[in-house]
Amino acid sequence: MTPENSTDRLTGAGGSEKSRRPEKWPAYLALAETGELCRRAETAVTALENCRLCPRNCGVNRLSDETGYCRTGRRARLASFGPHFGEERPLVGVGGSGTIFFSECNLRCIFCQNYDISLVGHGREVGPQELAAVMLALQRRGCHNINFVTPTHVLAQILEALVVAVEQGLQLPIVWNCGGYEALDALRLLDGVVDIYMPDFKYADGRRAAEFSNAPDYPERAEAGIREMHRQVGDLEMDAHGIARRGLLVRHLVMPGDVAGTEKVIAILKDISPNTYVNIMDQYRPCYQAVGHPVIGRRISPTEYQRAIEAALRAGLRVDGLC
């Protein structure tokens, strides 16, 4: 089953193949004016009845609080929120990135550093009014954006809350900070809603993706999803102060023994756009079930990281911290 036909068509929001710069910014303001943002939210919420909003295609009725792979029913579960100063520089600025961490995940990476949130599920359920209030609180605190962390499985709940937040004055760009395991039709619901996509591109090898994240189709899903994200928002654009306004920013975590297939990931990103902005991350450490693992039970070496940086620079990509 290919990424293109794995879910029912949810919306006709795909548009042309070229990225479109919105007349308004953040982009969702234009959708809100026409009522399209509300229609997108309604479409996404209705889809929860037979949920196929991610590649797991569980088909459970989340409107009735049935749960599938993501173990999330009708309401999103909020883990934490606040200004974050440890994100990429184009997101942080002086006010920080307004991060909202959701519990649970549609991936179950055995090395997850946030496993207490994404796997154990610490957090509390929130409705659209409370989630909207969190967004507005982050705006009042001077954050540069609203950064949804691990949002894939709660896309419907986010859109539902965003309608409320916009009605109450939200005017910050949305960052979709995801694991890269997305359904294309779900992403199309976000066309014109999200200004900044920040996906992971974890693996180029499906065998490793199956072993470490129970997602053998991850490489093709990630590539197809990132291509769609780039079609929607284009290359990363920043203002005069170096703050991201719109575009694609990709994260790639270097792993021990090159199990992530870094050079192949970089080649794919270059093919998507030679101007792709990428953060080559060196903070891998064995956590959760990776502790004591014979392959990934160690930190990466300085040499492994340097090779990854050199590969990205040779490809001509825009490397975070070096551009």
Order of alpha helices (4+ residues) and beta strands (2+ residues): alpha-alpha-beta-alpha-beta-alpha-beta-alpha-beta-alpha-beta-alpha-beta-alpha-alpha-beta-beta-alpha-beta-alpha-beta
